[in-house]
Amino acid sequence: MNVSGRLRYLRLARLVWKLPTYARMVWGLARDPRTPLPLKALLGAGLAYVLVPLDLVPDVIPILGQADDLTVLLLVLDLFIANAPAEVRQEHALRARNGTAQLDSDLARLRGLLGDRYDQIRDRLPDLLERYGELRDAGAVKAMLADWRRRRAASPNEEATSQVLAGRGDLLN
């Protein structure tokens, strides 16, 4: 790996390390009554765009489908934070850095509700991040799609699909 690649990964790691702080800050700003309602609506619209399956670039397209969601979300979050009242933004930034934000207690409540499932989800996050990180490599995407085709063709419930795949294998490769 070259030096610029290492620096890119270090910057990405630094950003990932700060994500909980940013999440606490956004959560605090969204819940604060001093944050203007149009800003909260902007945040809601951005989250709706990410959650609703209708996108500019469909999510079934590897990498690009998720990249447009991520881009919209980052732009909305940047607008939301930058346009929040300065004193409210500073207050929530300080709380987020100190770990005294409301998000911490909300996550504790969620942990209590989900029990063991919360721990399972948390423990699987690194695997998911690694899996999607590998999708930046075109060879990894091709291998993943080929593996998916093999599993789908081998599934006993999908005999018709496997017959179609066997007859049209040249179209899939």
C-alpha positions in Angstrom: 0.0 0.0 0.0 1.4 3.4 -0.9 1.7 6.4 1.5 -1.3 8.2 0.1 -3.5 5.1 0.6 -2.4 4.8 4.2 -3.1 8.5 4.8 -6.6 8.0 3.3 -7.3 5.1 5.6 -6.0 7.1 8.6 -8.3 10.0 7.7 -11.2 7.6 7.4 -10.4 6.0 10.7 -10.3 9.4 12.4 -13.7 10.2 10.9 -15.1 6.9 12.0 -13.7 7.5 15.5 -15.6 10.9 15.6 -18.9 9.5 14.4 -20.4 8.9 17.9 -19.6 12.5 18.8 -21.3 13.7 15.6 -24.3 11.5 16.3 -24.7 12.8 19.8 -24.5 16.4 18.5 -27.1 15.9 15.8 -29.4 14.0 18.2 -29.1 16.8 20.7 -29.8 19.5 18.1 -32.8 17.6 16.7 -34.3 17.3 20.2 -33.6 20.8 21.3 -36.6 23.2 21.1 -34.3 26.1 20.2 -33.4 24.4 16.9 -35.7 25.9 14.2 -38.4 23.6 12.9 -37.4 24.0 9.2 -34.0 22.7 10.1 -35.6 19.7 11.7 -37.7 19.2 8.6 -34.5 19.2 6.5 -33.0 16.5 8.7 -36.2 14.5 8.4 -36.3 14.8 4.7 -32.7 13.7 4.4 -33.4 10.7 6.6 -36.5 9.9 4.6 -34.4 10.0 1.4 -32.0 7.4 2.9 -34.8 5.1 4.2 -37.2 5.3 1.3 -36.3 2.8 -1.5 -36.9 5.3 -4.3 -33.5 7.0 -5.0 -31.8 8.9 -7.8 -29.4 5.9 -8.0 -31.1 2.6 -7.1 -29.6 0.8 -4.1 -29.3 -2.5 -6.0 -26.4 -1.0 -7.9 -23.4 -1.8 -5.8 -21.4 1.1 -4.4 -23.1 3.8 -6.4 -26.5 3.0 -4.9 -25.2 3.5 -1.4 -22.9 6.4 -2.3 -25.8 8.6 -3.3 -27.6 7.9 0.0 -24.4 8.7 1.9 -23.8 11.9 0.0 -27.3 13.2 0.6 -27.1 12.3 4.3 -23.7 14.0 4.7 -24.9 17.1 2.9 -28.0 17.3 5.0 -26.1 16.8 8.2 -23.6 19.5 7.3 -26.5 21.9 6.5 -28.3 21.0 9.7 -25.3 21.5 11.9 -24.0 24.6 10.1 -27.4 26.4 10.2 -28.3 25.6 13.8 -28.1 28.6 16.1 -24.5 29.1 17.2 -25.0 29.0 20.9 -27.2 25.8 20.7 -24.6 24.2 18.4 -21.8 25.0 20.8 -23.7 23.7 23.8 -24.5 20.4 22.1 -20.9 20.1 20.7 -19.5 20.4 24.2 -22.0 17.9 25.6 -21.2 15.5 22.7 -17.5 15.7 23.4 -18.0 15.2 27.1 -20.3 12.2 26.5 -23.2 13.8 28.4 -25.5 13.9 25.5 -29.0 12.5 25.5 -28.0 9.9 23.0 -26.1 7.9 25.6 -29.1 7.5 27.8 -31.3 6.7 24.8 -28.8 4.0 23.7 -28.9 2.6 27.2 -32.7 2.4 27.0 -32.5 0.7 23.6 -29.9 -1.8 25.1 -32.4 -2.6 27.8 -35.2 -3.1 25.4 -33.3 -5.3 22.9 -31.2 -7.2 25.4 -28.9 -9.7 23.8 -30.0 -8.7 20.3 -28.4 -5.3 20.9 -25.1 -6.9 21.6 -25.4 -9.1 18.5 -26.0 -6.1 16.3 -23.1 -4.2 17.9 -20.8 -7.1 17.5 -21.6 -7.6 13.8 -21.0 -4.0 12.9 -17.2 -4.5 12.2 -18.0 -7.4 9.9 -20.5 -5.3 8.0 -18.2 -2.4 7.7 -15.4 -4.7 6.5 -17.8 -6.4 4.0 -18.9 -3.2 2.5 -15.4 -1.8 2.5 -14.3 -4.7 0.3 -17.0 -3.7 -2.2 -14.8 -0.8 -3.4 -12.7 -3.5 -5.2 -14.3 -4.5 -8.5 -12.9 -8.0 -8.1 -14.6 -8.4 -4.7 -17.9 -7.2 -6.2 -17.7 -9.8 -9.0 -16.8 -12.6 -6.6 -19.7 -11.6 -4.3 -22.1 -11.6 -7.2 -20.8 -15.0 -8.5 -21.1 -16.5 -5.0 -24.7 -15.1 -4.8 -25.5 -16.7 -8.1 -24.1 -20.1 -7.0 -26.0 -20.0 -3.7 -29.2 -19.1 -5.4 -28.8 -21.8 -8.1 -28.0 -24.4 -5.4 -31.0 -23.5 -3.3 -33.5 -26.4 -3.2 -36.5 -24.0 -3.2 -35.3 -22.3 -6.4 -35.1 -25.3 -8.8 -36.8 -23.3 -11.5 -34.2 -20.5 -11.0 -31.3 -23.0 -11.2 -32.7 -24.4 -14.4 -32.9 -20.9 -15.9 -29.4 -20.1 -14.7 -28.1 -23.4 -16.1 -29.7 -22.6 -19.5 -28.5 -19.0 -19.5 -25.1 -19.2 -17.8 -23.4 -17.4 -20.7 -25.6 -14.3 -20.0 -24.5 -14.1 -16.4 -20.8 -14.4 -16.8 
